[in-house]
Amino acid sequence: MGNLEKRINFANSFGLPLFFAIKLSGYWSLYNADYLVSKNGRISLVDDFYDSEFYTMFESHMITFPKGFKAIRRYKKTEIEDYISKHDNYGFMINYELFFDEKLIFSF
């Protein structure tokens, strides 16, 4: 906790929030300093992974696929009436396909 408190004080001296990127069992997560203090500086993959701010900060999901698995999302920039979801940069998702060993297993 002593090293953690020093880092928090350093960030506070500049008026900046402090976050820690932590890699556990090959998975990256992101926690603010207050969360680490509340956990006494100890993070576990099982207990804390879903409290990571990785998605909030980077708008990125972590998905693990087996070898041979492929997901394809198709977007269209111009607005259409029927779409799956909307992404700020890519536009309107019009198709989602899942493949395993190059064989289509799911499409919508």
C-alpha positions in Angstrom: 0.0 0.0 0.0 2.9 2.4 0.6 4.0 2.4 -3.0 0.4 2.8 -4.1 -0.1 5.8 -1.8 3.1 7.4 -3.2 1.8 7.0 -6.8 -1.7 8.4 -5.8 0.0 11.4 -4.1 2.1 12.1 -7.1 -0.9 12.0 -9.5 -2.9 14.2 -7.1 -0.1 16.8 -7.0 -0.8 17.4 -10.7 -4.6 17.1 -10.3 -4.7 14.0 -12.5 -6.7 10.8 -12.0 -4.6 7.7 -11.6 -5.3 4.4 -13.4 -3.4 1.1 -13.4 -3.3 -1.3 -16.3 -2.9 -4.8 -14.9 -2.3 -8.0 -16.8 -3.5 -11.1 -15.1 -3.3 -14.6 -16.7 -2.8 -12.9 -20.1 -5.8 -10.5 -19.8 -5.4 -6.8 -19.5 -7.7 -4.8 -17.2 -7.8 -1.2 -16.0 -8.6 0.1 -12.5 -8.6 3.5 -11.0 -6.5 4.1 -7.8 -9.6 4.4 -5.6 -10.7 0.8 -6.6 -7.2 -0.5 -5.8 -7.2 1.2 -2.4 -10.6 -0.4 -1.7 -9.1 -3.8 -2.5 -6.0 -3.1 -0.4 -3.9 -3.1 -3.6 -4.8 -6.7 -4.5 -6.6 -7.6 -7.7 -7.7 -11.1 -8.8 -8.9 -12.1 -12.2 -11.9 -14.0 -10.8 -13.1 -11.4 -8.4 -12.2 -8.1 -10.1 -12.2 -8.6 -13.9 -15.7 -7.4 -14.4 -15.0 -4.2 -12.4 -12.3 -3.2 -14.9 -12.7 0.1 -16.6 -11.0 -1.1 -19.8 -14.2 -1.0 -21.8 -15.3 2.3 -20.4 -12.0 4.0 -21.2 -11.2 2.4 -24.6 -14.7 1.2 -25.8 -13.1 -2.2 -26.5 -14.4 -5.7 -25.6 -12.2 -8.6 -24.8 -13.3 -11.8 -26.5 -11.4 -15.1 -26.6 -12.0 -17.3 -29.6 -10.7 -20.8 -30.2 -8.3 -21.4 -33.1 -10.3 -21.5 -36.3 -13.1 -19.2 -35.1 -13.8 -16.0 -37.0 -16.4 -13.3 -36.5 -17.3 -10.8 -39.3 -19.3 -7.7 -38.8 -20.4 -5.6 -41.8 -21.3 -1.9 -41.6 -22.9 0.6 -43.8 -22.2 4.3 -43.4 -25.6 5.6 -44.7 -28.6 5.2 -42.4 -30.9 2.3 -43.2 -34.2 1.3 -41.6 -33.2 -2.2 -40.5 -29.9 -2.6 -38.7 -28.4 -4.5 -35.8 -26.5 -1.8 -34.0 -24.8 1.5 -34.6 -21.1 2.3 -34.2 -20.0 6.0 -34.0 -17.1 5.4 -36.5 -18.3 2.6 -38.7 -21.9 3.3 -39.1 -24.8 0.8 -39.1 -24.1 -2.9 -38.6 -26.1 -4.8 -41.2 -24.7 -8.3 -40.9 -22.9 -10.4 -38.3 -21.4 -13.8 -39.2 -19.6 -16.5 -37.2 -17.3 -19.1 -38.8 -15.4 -22.1 -37.5 -12.8 -23.6 -39.7 -14.1 -21.5 -42.6 -17.6 -22.9 -42.2 -20.5 -20.5 -41.6 -22.1 -21.5 -38.3 -24.3 -18.4 -37.5 -25.5 -15.3 -39.4 -27.9 -12.5 -38.7 
